[in-house]
Amino acid sequence: MSPDYNVIGRRIKNARIEQRLTQEELADKIDVSVAFMSRVERGTGKINLKRLTQIAEILNVSPGYLLTGSNTASKDYLREDFRQVLEKCTPEQQRLIYAISELISRTNFDDEEDVQ
């Protein structure tokens, strides 16, 4: 699966605006041209992981968020992903997923010895 640069660009733009930075300020901080930054935000320019990581750090978001839209720091970052999976499952599959989830949520993995 290849990255969707349009979506990544929108996330960068939204995070930049939240941080009250202009394109010029962000471009200056990562040593790229404003034209390049504009292309990235529009999704017409590709960005490498080094630049993506720099941008994420400046914008106080994770690189994973810029790539996937998931904020792992959020308690319910997988809620939408789970909802989509469950919608595709039969009621029997949903019950099985629920039972497995219940079992896992009651298990204290920190206390277990070497599990292989």
HUFENRA-V779969 format. One record per residue. N is the residue number from 1. RES is the residue in three letters. PHI is phi in degrees with one decimal (999 if undefined). PSI is psi in degrees with one decimal (none if undefined). OMEGA is omega in whole degrees, 0 to 359 (none if undefined). Layout:
n:N res:RES phi:PHI psi:PSI omega:OMEGA
n:N res:RES phi:PHI psi:PSI omega:OMEGA
//
This chain:
n:1 res:MET phi:999 psi:126.3 omega:180
n:2 res:SER phi:-91.6 psi:153.1 omega:181
n:3 res:PRO phi:-64.9 psi:145.0 omega:175
n:4 res:ASP phi:-92.1 psi:97.9 omega:185
n:5 res:TYR phi:-67.0 psi:-25.0 omega:176
n:6 res:ASN phi:-65.1 psi:-46.0 omega:181
n:7 res:VAL phi:-68.0 psi:-43.9 omega:178
n:8 res:ILE phi:-59.0 psi:-44.4 omega:179
n:9 res:GLY phi:-60.3 psi:-41.8 omega:178
n:10 res:ARG phi:-64.2 psi:-40.1 omega:179
n:11 res:ARG phi:-64.8 psi:-40.7 omega:178
n:12 res:ILE phi:-61.8 psi:-48.1 omega:181
n:13 res:LYS phi:-60.0 psi:-47.1 omega:181
n:14 res:ASN phi:-62.1 psi:-42.7 omega:179
n:15 res:ALA phi:-66.8 psi:-38.1 omega:178
n:16 res:ARG phi:-62.4 psi:-44.4 omega:180
n:17 res:ILE phi:-64.7 psi:-40.7 omega:177
n:18 res:GLU phi:-59.5 psi:-34.9 omega:180
n:19 res:GLN phi:-84.4 psi:0.3 omega:180
n:20 res:ARG phi:58.2 psi:43.9 omega:176
n:21 res:LEU phi:-109.4 psi:146.0 omega:173
n:22 res:THR phi:-86.1 psi:164.7 omega:174
n:23 res:GLN phi:-58.3 psi:-40.9 omega:181
n:24 res:GLU phi:-60.6 psi:-43.8 omega:180
n:25 res:GLU phi:-65.0 psi:-44.3 omega:179
n:26 res:LEU phi:-65.2 psi:-44.4 omega:179
n:27 res:ALA phi:-59.0 psi:-42.1 omega:180
n:28 res:ASP phi:-63.4 psi:-40.3 omega:182
n:29 res:LYS phi:-66.3 psi:-28.4 omega:180
n:30 res:ILE phi:-108.8 psi:9.4 omega:174
n:31 res:ASP phi:59.4 psi:50.8 omega:173
n:32 res:VAL phi:-129.7 psi:168.8 omega:179
n:33 res:SER phi:-77.6 psi:156.9 omega:176
n:34 res:VAL phi:-63.5 psi:-36.7 omega:179
n:35 res:ALA phi:-61.0 psi:-42.2 omega:178
n:36 res:PHE phi:-63.6 psi:-45.8 omega:181
n:37 res:MET phi:-60.8 psi:-39.5 omega:178
n:38 res:SER phi:-63.2 psi:-43.8 omega:179
n:39 res:ARG phi:-62.9 psi:-40.4 omega:179
n:40 res:VAL phi:-61.8 psi:-47.0 omega:182
n:41 res:GLU phi:-66.5 psi:-28.6 omega:177
n:42 res:ARG phi:-84.4 psi:-10.9 omega:180
n:43 res:GLY phi:84.4 psi:9.0 omega:180
n:44 res:THR phi:-96.0 psi:-9.2 omega:177
n:45 res:GLY phi:-117.0 psi:136.1 omega:179
n:46 res:LYS phi:-85.8 psi:149.5 omega:182
n:47 res:ILE phi:-125.6 psi:139.0 omega:180
n:48 res:ASN phi:-86.6 psi:168.8 omega:184
n:49 res:LEU phi:-64.4 psi:-33.9 omega:179
n:50 res:LYS phi:-60.2 psi:-49.7 omega:180
n:51 res:ARG phi:-66.5 psi:-40.5 omega:179
n:52 res:LEU phi:-59.9 psi:-42.5 omega:179
n:53 res:THR phi:-65.5 psi:-41.3 omega:177
n:54 res:GLN phi:-61.4 psi:-45.7 omega:180
n:55 res:ILE phi:-62.1 psi:-45.6 omega:180
n:56 res:ALA phi:-57.9 psi:-44.0 omega:180
n:57 res:GLU phi:-62.7 psi:-44.8 omega:180
n:58 res:ILE phi:-64.9 psi:-37.7 omega:184
n:59 res:LEU phi:-89.0 psi:1.9 omega:179
n:60 res:ASN phi:59.0 psi:42.2 omega:173
n:61 res:VAL phi:-130.6 psi:166.3 omega:179
n:62 res:SER phi:-86.1 psi:150.7 omega:173
n:63 res:PRO phi:-57.9 psi:-34.9 omega:178
n:64 res:GLY phi:-60.9 psi:-38.1 omega:177
n:65 res:TYR phi:-62.9 psi:-45.2 omega:180
n:66 res:LEU phi:-62.3 psi:-35.8 omega:181
n:67 res:LEU phi:-78.6 psi:-41.8 omega:189
n:68 res:THR phi:-115.5 psi:-17.7 omega:184
n:69 res:GLY phi:84.9 psi:-1.6 omega:179
n:70 res:SER phi:-94.5 psi:130.9 omega:177
n:71 res:ASN phi:-104.9 psi:101.2 omega:185
n:72 res:THR phi:-66.6 psi:-14.9 omega:177
n:73 res:ALA phi:-75.3 psi:-19.8 omega:180
n:74 res:SER phi:-78.4 psi:139.2 omega:182
n:75 res:LYS phi:-62.5 psi:-32.2 omega:185
n:76 res:ASP phi:-115.8 psi:38.0 omega:185
n:77 res:TYR phi:-65.4 psi:-20.6 omega:180
n:78 res:LEU phi:-99.8 psi:2.5 omega:184
n:79 res:ARG phi:-53.6 psi:-48.6 omega:182
n:80 res:GLU phi:-66.4 psi:-39.6 omega:178
n:81 res:ASP phi:-61.8 psi:-44.1 omega:178
n:82 res:PHE phi:-63.2 psi:-41.8 omega:180
n:83 res:ARG phi:-58.5 psi:-44.3 omega:181
n:84 res:GLN phi:-65.3 psi:-40.2 omega:178
n:85 res:VAL phi:-65.0 psi:-46.3 omega:182
n:86 res:LEU phi:-63.8 psi:-33.0 omega:179
n:87 res:GLU phi:-62.2 psi:-27.9 omega:182
n:88 res:LYS phi:-85.5 psi:-11.4 omega:185
n:89 res:CYS phi:-91.5 psi:153.0 omega:173
n:90 res:THR phi:-73.8 psi:164.9 omega:177
n:91 res:PRO phi:-57.6 psi:-36.0 omega:179
n:92 res:GLU phi:-65.5 psi:-43.4 omega:178
n:93 res:GLN phi:-64.0 psi:-39.3 omega:178
n:94 res:GLN phi:-61.9 psi:-41.7 omega:178
n:95 res:ARG phi:-63.1 psi:-40.2 omega:179
n:96 res:LEU phi:-65.0 psi:-45.1 omega:178
n:97 res:ILE phi:-60.5 psi:-41.8 omega:179
n:98 res:TYR phi:-63.0 psi:-45.4 omega:181
n:99 res:ALA phi:-61.8 psi:-42.8 omega:179
n:100 res:ILE phi:-64.6 psi:-42.3 omega:179
n:101 res:SER phi:-62.3 psi:-43.2 omega:178
n:102 res:GLU phi:-59.4 psi:-46.0 omega:180
n:103 res:LEU phi:-60.9 psi:-46.7 omega:180
n:104 res:ILE phi:-63.5 psi:-41.2 omega:183
n:105 res:SER phi:-67.1 psi:-23.4 omega:179
n:106 res:ARG phi:-92.0 psi:-4.5 omega:182
n:107 res:THR phi:-93.8 psi:131.6 omega:177
n:108 res:ASN phi:-98.7 psi:98.1 omega:184
n:109 res:PHE phi:-72.1 psi:-20.7 omega:181
n:110 res:ASP phi:-66.8 psi:-29.9 omega:183
n:111 res:ASP phi:-87.1 psi:-11.0 omega:183
n:112 res:GLU phi:-78.3 psi:145.2 omega:175
n:113 res:GLU phi:-83.4 psi:177.6 omega:181
n:114 res:ASP phi:-38.0 psi:103.1 omega:177
n:115 res:VAL phi:-99.9 psi:126.7 omega:181
n:116 res:GLN phi:-118.6 psi:none omega:none
//
